[in-house]
Amino acid sequence: QVVQEEPLCNDDEFLYSMAKQYAVLSDYIGGRDDLLIAPLEHLAAQEETVIRDQAILSLCKIIEKSPNLASDQLVHTLNRLANRMDFFTARVSASALLPVAYRYAKEDQKAGLRKAFNTLCADETPMVRRAAAHKLRDFVSVCAKQDLLTDLIVTYKQLSQEDTQDTIRVACVHATLVIANMLNAEENKQHTITAIKDAAEDRSWRVRLTVAKNFHVLCEALGPGLTTAELMGPFIALMKDNEQEVRKEAVRVIQSCIELKEPLTQEQIQQHVLPQFQSLALDPSQAVRAALAQVLGPVAKLLGRDVTQRQLLGLISDLMKDEFHEVRLNIVSHAGLICEVLTVDGMVQSLLHTVQNLIMDNHWRIRQSVVEQIPKLSRLFGLELFQSKLENIFLSSLRDSVHSVREAATKNLKEISEIFEAQWTVNHLLPKLVEQYSASAGYANRMTTLHVLPQVSGVMTSDQLVQYIIPLLIKATKDSVPNVRFCACKTITWMMEHR
């Protein structure tokens, strides 16, 4: 009563709080949730959006808690809201309530609800049509397939051709993701393929962007047959789109497409996607080039050594030298994977020099990413090549000016010592690490050396620890810098607990 009477019925803050608290109140009224439906119906017809949204939210919570109220009360409430012509806000709320009401309604009520939904989708008020379209995905997900084909598919097609509001066409793309999963190949060919193709060529970039972002979901729903026959053309068009955001998402989704249960095949990638890479690598948009760099590793893994060496190697080298740091970062983060595909013979001269340069890049994240790839490269190259090409630049990372790079080098040194085993660690690596601990060096370098010692100690025997590491730790406890002494004490404690 209080929400309908003066003076509080005009206080939006009060009405919003009441809409929120009705859902809380339902826990304290002994199961009489039916008493809350009428005031929430009144609030769901208010002009203020946040009040309506909160009222709908509360109604949905109450129905989830007491599903029997859907058939007894909510369906009648919804019908009253859907038929109110004094102001459009009630019909907007009716659209939002339909999926929940339909899920819990009796079978004899569902036909009427589908009819009400179709009416709201064709409403003369744009805001009502938009609200109904935004609920199309949720509504079809609770409908049976036959009801969808009989009563809703025509509405879906009409909304996908909506001329005035691109947000409605965006909502239809999201609905397509659900509908395509419900239909078989022949039904999809008849009902959804045209809508997908039209959306991929839509004059609004937001619609095209939505298709690009969800292309992998469409591939999964439609299956490899329809994807090959119907979707590859629109997908190539999205990679050539005028809007950089659309191109970026079309490139980025390639990785998701080749990770599906039934992924895009090597032939599809080679025939349709690969020819676009050269122009994308020269794209004026930095974001597009960065997206391309991000997917090259997984694509190379799918295509195999020969195709990668023949068609992607030059592209990879160029992107590693790109002027935009994020492009370099993305490509170098897959350096280990790419080298694994190419094998040592296929790439050692062409890419290794570039990797060596990148570890001295101006951007610390790129230096860090290179350091993180070193263990994988070490496994591929073996000891001799590691020592001649990578060791010095890797050890120089322990003296990097950025802590995160030094930390990454410290952590990865453990894996490198495990790869090349104890003898190499003791005879070759440890003297170089000890050498870095120098009174003339900055205290940060001495701290880094102390952090490194526990990492490499895992492959050493107790006698070797006593001979090589303990003397250095004792020396560090007498360092002039308190931080170094403290770090030495912590390292000694760790050694006693773990070794």
N, C-alpha and C positions, 0 to 999 in steps of 0.2 A: 504493500500500500504506500509506503513512504517514497518509493521511487517514482510514483505517479502523481504525487501531490505537491503543491507549493509548500515551502519555498525550495525544497531540495531537488525537485524534479528538473530544475534548470542548472544545477551545479554539476558540471561535467566531471570534476575531480571526484565528487561523492558518488556519482553514478558508476564511474570506472571502478572505484573501490568496491562498490556493492557487487558489480558483475564478477569481480575477482573473488570476493568472499563467499558468494553463494556456493561455489564448488567446495570450499572449506567447510561451510555450514552443513553440507550433506552428511558429513561424518558424525554429526552431533544431534540429528533429529530422528533417530530410531528408525531409519529405513523409509521415512516419508518424503523421499526425493521428489515425488509427484507435486508436492507443494511449491517446488522451486521452478518448475517449468514455466508457469505463467509470468512471473516477474522477469525471468530471463528472456522470454519472448518479447516482452515490452522493451527491454534493453537492446535486444537484437535489431529493433527497428529504429533506433536512435540515429540522429544525423551524424554524430561524432564517430569517426572510424574506429578509434581505439576502444571505445565503449562497445561497439558492435562486435569487434574481433574478440574482446575478452568475454563477452556474453556467449559467443559461439564456442569458445574454448571451454568455458564452464559447462555449457550444455553437453558438449562431447564427453567431458570427464564424467559427468553424471550418468550419461547413457552407457558409457563403458563399464561403469560400476553397477548399473541396474538396467541390463539390456531389454528387459520386458517393457520398460517405459517407452521404447522406440515405437513399438506397434500400438501401444495404448494411447500415448500422448504426443510423442515427437512428430509422428507422421501428420497428425492433424495440425500441430503447430506450424509445421513446414508448409502445409497447404495454405494455411491462413496467410503466412508471410509471403508466399509466392503469388498470391492473388490480391495483395494489397496494391492499389493503384494510386494512393494518395501521394506516396513518395517512393523513389526507387530503392532506398536503403534497405527496406524490408526484403525486397527480392534479391538483393546482393547477399544478405544473410541466409536466405533460403538456399541459394546456390552453394554456400559454404557448408550447410548442414546436410546436403543430399547424400554424400558418400557414407556418412555415419548412419543416417536414417535408413538408407537402402540395405546396409550390411545386416542390420538387426530387424528389419521389417518382415512381416509375414508375406508368404508367396503371393497372396491375393492383393497385397498392397503395392507390390513392386512394379506392376505394369503402369499404375497411376504415377508412381515416382519417376519412371522413365519418361512418361509423357510430360510431366512437370519440368524435367530437366531439358527436354527438347524445346519446350515453350520458352524457358529462360534463355537458352542459347540463341533463340530467334527474337528476343526482346528488342523493342525499338530503342531502348536506352543503352548507349554504348557501354556504360559502366557495368550494367547487369550482364551483357553479353561477355564482357571481359572476365567478370567474376566467375561466370559459369564455365568459360573456356579454361580458366586456371584450375578448375576442379574436374575437368574432363578426364585427366589421367587417373585421379583417385576414383572417379565414378566408374570408369570402364574396368578398373582392376577388381571391383567387387561384383561386376556383372557376369552372368554366364555368357559363354561364347555365342550361343544361339540368340540370346536377347540382344547382344551387341550387333550381330549381323542383321537382325530383324528391325530393331528400333533405333539404334544409335549411329550406325555407320554413315547414314546419309547426313546426319548432323555434323559428324566428324569431318566429312568431305567439304561441307559448306563452310565450316569454321576455318578449314585450312586454306580456303579461297577468300577469306575475309579481307576486304579491300582497304578498310579504313584504319585498322589497328594492327601494327606488327606484333604487339605483345600477345595477341590472340593466336597469330600464326606460330609464334615461338612456343606457346602452350600446346599447340597441336603437334609440334615436333616431339615434345616430351610425352604426349599421349601416344604417339606412334610407337615409341619404344615399348610401351605396354601392349598395345594392340598387336604389334608384329609378333610378340611372343605367344599370343593367344591363337593366332591363325596359322594354317599350314601354308606351304609354299604357293599353291595355286591361289588360295584366298588372298595372300599377301600381294601376289602379282596383280590381282584384280582390284584390291582396295588401298594398299599402302604405298606401293612403289611410286605411283604417280605423285602422291603427296610429298614423298621424300625428294624426288627429282625436282619438283616445283620449289620446295624449300631450299634446295641447294643452289637454285638460280634466283631466289627471291630478291627483289629490289632492295630489301632492308638487310643491311649487313648483320644485324643482330640475329635474324633468322638463319642466315648462312653460317654464322658463328656457332649457333646451337647445334646445327647439323655436324659441323666439323668437330666440335667437342665430344659429341656422342656417336661418332661414326663407328667406333669399335662395338658399341652396344647394338647398333643396327646390324653390323656384320654378324654378330653372335645370334641375333634374333632371326635374321633372314636365312642364315646358313650359307655355305660356300658357293652353292650353285647360283642363287639369286645375286649374291654379292658380285661374283665374276661377271654375270650377264648384265646386271642392271646398275650396279653402284660404282664401278671403277671409273666410268666416265665422269659422273658428278664429283667424285673424289679428286680426280685430276684437276677439274675446274676449280675446286676449292683451294688447291695448292697454288693456283695461278690467280687467285682472287685479287681484286683491286685493293682491298683492305688488308693491311699488314696483320691485324689481329686475327683475321680469318686464316690467312696463310700460316701464321705461327701455330694456331691450334690444329690445322690440318696436318702440318708436319709432326707436331708433338704426338698426335694420336697414332702415328705409325707404330710406335713401340707397343702401345696397348693392343693394336691389331695383330701383331706377330706373337703376342703372349696369350692369345685366346685359346680355348680348348680346341677349336678348329680354326687355326690362325690363317692369315693370308699366306699363300704358298710362295715358295722361292720364285716360281714362274711369274706369279702376279706382281711381286715386288720388282723383279727384273724387267718385266715387259711394260708395266704401267708407271711404277713409282720412280725407279732408278733414273729414267731419262729426265726427270724434273730436277734432280739434285744439282746439276751444273748451274742452272739458272738460279736456284735457291741459294747456292753458295755465294752468288754475286748479288744477292738481294740487297737493296739499299737499306732495308730495315735490319738493325742489329739484332732485334728480338727474333726475327725469322732465322737468321744465321745461327743464333744461339740454340734455337730449337732443333735445327738441322744437326748441329754438333752433338746435341744430346742423344739423337736417335742413331747416329752412324755406327756406334759400337754394336748394339743389338742387331742392326741390319747386316753389318759385316759378318756377325756370327751366323745369321740365317743363310747368307749367300755363299759362305765358304771362302777358302783361300784364293782360288783362281780368279773368281769374279771380283773379289775385294782388291786383289793386287792389280787387276786390269782396269777396273773402273772407279775404284774409290780411293786408291792410295794417294793420287795427286790431290784429290779433294781434301783428304784428311790432313795432308801436309800444309795445304793452303790455309785451312781453318786453324791449324796450330799457330799460324803466324798472323792471324786476323788482328786488326787494330783494336777491336772491342774485347775487353778482358773476359767478359762472360762467355764469349765464343771459345776462347782459348781454354778457359776453365772447364767448360762442358766437354770439349773433345779430349782434354788430357785426363779427365776423370774416367775415360774409357780406354786409356792407353794400354793398360794391361790386357783387357779383353781383345783389343784390336791386334796387339802383338801376338796374342795366343792364336788368333785366327790365321795371321800371316806366317807364323813360325819364324824362327831366327833367320833362316836363309832368305825368306821373302821380304823382310823389312829392316834388317839390322842397319844398313847404311842409310836408307831413305828416311827413317823416322827417328833413329836414335840421336842424331845430331840435333834435331828439333827439340827432343825431350831434354837434352843437355842444356839447351838455351833457355828453356822454360823454367828450369829450376832457379834461374837468376832473374825471373820476370819481376817487373816493378810491383805487381799486385801480389800480396802475400798469400791470398787464397789459392792462386795458381801454384805458387811454390809449395804450399801445403799439399795440394792435390797431387803434384808430381811425386813428392816424398811418399805419399800413401800408395802410389803405384809401384814404387821401387821393389818391394818384396816379390810381387807377382812377376815383374820383369827379371828379377834375380833368378827365380825358378826357371824361367824360359832360357835365359842366356847362359847360365852356368857360371862357375867361379872365374874362369879366365876373362871372359868378356865383362863380367861385373867389375873386376879389379881394374881393368884397363879403361872402361868407359863410364862407370857409374859411381865407383867407390868414393872418389875424391869429392865429387859434387854432392854426394849424399852426406858425407861427413861434414862438409862445409855448412850444411843445413843445421847442424848442432850449434853453430855460432850465429845463426840468423838473428836479425834484429827484432823479429816478431816472436813472442812466446809461443803462439799456437803452432808455428812452423817447427820450432825447437822441440815442442812436446810431441808432435807427430813423428819427427825423426827419432826421438827417444823410444817411443812405443814400437815403431817399425823395426828398430834395431834388434829387438828380441826375436822377431821372425827371421831376420837375416842370419842371426847367429845360429838359429835352429836349422836353417837351410844348409849352411856351410859347415855346421858341426863344431865340436869342441876344439879340435886341434887348430883349425884355422882361426877360431875366435881367440884362443890363448896366444898363439904365435904371431898372428898377423894383425888382428883387429885391436886387441887390448893395448898393445904398445902405442898405437895411434891415439886411442882414447886417453891414455895416461898422459901422452904428450900434450894433449889439449888442456890438461890441468896445469896451469902455469901461474906463478905468482904475478907475472906481468900481464896475464890475460884479465879481462873484466871479471868481476865476481859472478856475473850471470853465467859466463862460460864455465866457471868452476862448479857452479850449482848444477848446470846441465850435465857435466861429467858425472857428478855424484848421482844424479837421477838415472843416468844410463847404466851404471854399474849393476844394480839389481836386475835390469832387463837382460844383460848378457850373462849373468851368473848362473842362469838356469842350466846351461850346457856344461858348466865347469864342476870339477870335483872339489871336495872340501880342502884337499891339499893345495890345489890351484888357487882357491879363494884366499887361503892363508898366505900363499906366496906372493900373489899379484895384487889382490884387491884390498885386503886388510891394512897393509902399510900405507896405502894412499888414503884410506878412511881415517887412520890415526893422524896422518899429516893434516888432514882437513879439519880435525877437531881443534887444531892449534892455529887455524887461519885467522887473519886480522879482522875479517868481516864476520859479525855475529850471525848473519843469515847462513853463511857457509858452514859455520860451526854447528848451528842448529840442524841444518840439512844432513851433515855428516852423522850426527847423533841419531837422527831418524833412520838413516840408511843402515847404521850399525844395528839398531833395534830390529829393523825389518830382516836383516841377515840372520840375527839370532833366532827370530821366530820362525823363519821359513827355511833356513838352511841348516 
